[in-house]
Amino acid sequence: MDRAPLRWVLVCGGLVLWLTAPSWGAAEVKFDKDFLTGVIEKLPPIPFQKDGHYRGTVSSYRLHGIDPKLRRLLVDCQVAGEFRPPIPAPHIETDPRNGHPEEHWRSFRFDVRAGINIEAAGDGTPRFRVEVEEVKRRELEGFAGTLAKVLGKSFDSLVKQVAEGKTSRLNEKLNAEILKHTKMFQDYGVFYGIDYTANDIALHFDVSRYTLQGVAGYLYPTALPGTVPLYRWVHMRRREHVYTINPVGPDKRIFRNEGIAGYVFARPASETVPLYRWRSRWDHFYTTAADGEGANKYGYRGEGVACFLYSAPQPGTVAFYRFVEPRTGLHFYTTHPHAEFAK
């Protein structure tokens, strides 16, 4: 039933994946400069516009370098487009029909350097934060006299605002691209840190030592009419877990209450099945199989029905996952898909 511990290295196009055995508690994904350059250069142009004011694209992304001291990637891109001056330049003619200035658009092009920080999101996945660090005006056509005075510095601010307004889209595209290569680690751990060197970045994942054995059943994450709490208790020395609908629980001198694992039924309800409890000298084992999946061969003895839950998903239910600690054989049950990253 156990999934074999993994330890392997994959090198492909500058991407290095290194995963230790789940019981060791660490995993790492490394991206070198060539790989990051390829990802960034493939990002598509991002258009922007404000009707009647300006329009253009942010494009030509290029990795400038990796700054280990500031812990960020430095990316150059270009902001280019057209704007309509808010006041006419001296040489702009007026429309003889209404006396209003004719509509004239002026082109612009700016180089932008952005700093990209990688950090952990609330769900433990890598997220990118892009900040515009520098804006350089390369070309501004049609500036003359009063217009240059009016728009000189304010135009720098305007284009910087446009560039920063597009960074959320850049964030999304970077996240989507990088997560393609790190998604496999969602099965093992949570992103918690990053190391930078001049040549690569390494993302570190915290890994649970527990091995997933499947789903024990389905229960409710919150109380509903007819349900009761399923309490979780842990032996303070052996780390053995016990689940019971009895709020009193096992011997409180050696077991500590860890809260409510979910909500189940104390008696049979429509489409529910019994969750049987088996016990060995050091462990409790729960299964919907009446024969305990052959647990008696491994020293377990039946202790009856712990509760009733669903054997298949129902509206509003969540999976109740079954894990085992490979070194000790202790079982652990939780609605968290990564065993709560328990160590």
C-alpha positions, 0 to 999 in steps of 0.5 A: 500500500505504501508509495516508494520514497523518491529520490531523483534528479532531472536536468532538462533545458536548464531546469534541475529538479531534485527531490529527496525522499518524502520522509527526509522533509526537503525538496528543491527546484532549481532554475538556471539563467538560461532556463529563466531567459527562455521563459521570460523571452517567450512572454507575449506582449501585453497591450494597454490603452486608455480611450482617447489618451494613450495606447500601446504594448509592453513587450520585448522582455529580457532577463538582465541578470540575477542579483543575489544581494537584492534577492531578485531577478532584473528584467528589461522590457519596452513600453511603446505606443502613442498618446494624444497631447492634452494641449495642442503644440504651436504647430498643430492646426485647428479644425476650421469647422469647430475651432477645435484642435485636430486630433494628433497622436504622438508616439513614445517608447520607453525602456523599463527595468523591473525587479522580480521577487519570488515569494510564497503565496498563502497556499504555499505556491511560488508567486512573483511580485514585479516592481518597476525600478527604472524608466528611461525615455528613449524616444518622444516625438512631437515635443516642442515648446510648451508641450515639452514643459507640460509633459516632460516629467509628468509623461515619465510618470504616466508611462511608469504608471502604465508599465506598473499597471501591466505588472499584474498581467506579467505576474500571472504569465510568469506564475503560470509558466513556472508552475508548469514545472513545479506543480509536481511538488504540490503532491509533496510539500509547500514552497517556503524559501528561495536562494539566489546566485548569479547563475540560478535560483533554487526554490525550496519546498517543505515536505511531509514525511507521511506517505499518502495511502489514499482516501479513507472516506468523505466527510463534511468540513463544517457542521450540518444537521445530523452530523457530529464532530470527529475529534482527533487525539494524539499520544504525546510520546508515541505520536499515535493518533486516535479519532473518535466521536466521543468528546471525552476521548482516550486517557487525557494523561497521555493523549492531547486533543488536536481539535475536530478532524471533520463532521460525520454521523454517529448512526447510519444515514443515507449512502453512508458506510461504517468507518471501522477502527482497528488497533495494534499495540502502537497504532490505530487504523481506520478503514471502510473495509469490514475485514480491515484490509487484512489488518489482523495479519499485522497484529491489529484487532477490530474495535468496532465502528468509529463513525459513519461517513461517505465512501464517495464524494457528496455535495459539500464533502471533502476527502478524508486522506489516509497517510502512513509514516514509513519509518514507524508505520503510524497512520494519520488521517486528515482533510489536508492533501499534504498531511498538514506537512507534518514532521 
